[in-house]
Amino acid sequence: MIGGDGRLQQKGRSGHDGRNDRAAQQICRLLERVLVPKFVRFRHIVDGGMTHHSAKVLPSLGLEEGDRVVDIGCGFGDTAIELARLVGTSGSVLGVDCCDAFLEYGRRDAGRGGSTM
């Protein structure tokens, strides 16, 4: 979450209930082991395409200073970071993803952008 204090918190895996827990953990491990390296390798392509999409969609959301936003499936956190700029220091953005490796990239990138962790 990027809040009034400029901090970014992104939530990783939440505890899944019962028998779905094992399947959810397996999916998350697959994401981290197989997909993350591919997404990292081709991030410049993925982000480039998403940047164009975000440039059109985000202004249409009508977000204002002080708003609170949740970005589900935030991945690298690029959209969450841009949303944080839109809601300002009195607003907050919570980025949620099941893949901790993506969240680590998001935390690092947010730190580079001036947000504290």
N, C-alpha and C positions, 0 to 999 in steps of 0.2 A: 504494500500500500504506500503510495506517496501522499503524505498528508501535510498539514499545515507546518509541521516541523521539517519537511523536506525528506522524510525517510521513505524508502521503498521496502515494502514487505510483500513477498509473493508466497502464496501457500502452495505446498506440494501435495503429495498424496494425503488424502484424508482416509481415515480408517473405514474400510468397507465392511459391511456386516456379513456374517455367516459364510456360506459356501462361495459367495461371489468374491470374497477376500482373496483367495488363492488365484483365481482367474485374473483379477485386477492387478495383483502383484506380478503375475507372469507377463501381462500386457505391458506394464510399466518397465519391466526389465528388458523386454523386447525393444521397446522404444529407445531406451537408453543404450542398449548394446548395438542395435542395428540401424535405427533411423537417425539418431542424433548425429553420428559421424557423417552420414550422407547429407543431412540438413546443414551441418557446419560447413562441409565441403562446398555446397552449392548455395550457401546463405546469400551471397551477393545476387544471385538470380531470383531466389524466392523473395527476398526483401525488396528488390527493385520492383517486382510486380505488385507486391502488397503496398508499397509506398504510393503508387498511382491510385490504387483502390482506396486507400486511407485518405488521400488528398481530396477525393470526391465525397466519400461517405462521412468522415468525421465532422466537417462543417455543417452537414445537414442534421446532425444530432441535436443541435440547439443547446449544447452544454454551456454552462455559465460558471463563472468564478464561484467556488464554494460547493459545487456539485460533488456527489459521491458516485463513483462508477466501479463496476466489477467487469473485468475482462476475463471471461471463461475460455480456457484453452489458449492462454497468452503466449505460449511458446517462448521465444527469445525475449519477449517483453517490449518489442518495438512499438506496438500499438498502445500498450499501457503507458509507456514513457510519453508518447505523443498526447495521449488523453490527459496525463498529469499536467502537461503544459497548458492544455485548454482549461482545466478546472482550477489551476493556480495553487498557490500555497495554502489557501483556506479550504480547498477541496481535497479529495483523496481518491486514489485509484488502487484497487486490489486486483492483482494479477493472479490467476489460479491456473495451475497446470498439473497434470499427473506425473510429469517427467521432471525430476529434480535437476537433471543435466541442463535442460532448457532454462530452468529458473536461475541456475548459476550464471549463465550467460546474461540473462536479464539483469541480475543484480550487479554484475560487473559493468554492463553498459550504462545502467542507471547511475552508478558511481562516477563514471566518466562524464556523465551529463550534469554532475553537480549535486545529485541526490546522495544523502548519506544512508548507510545501511543500518 
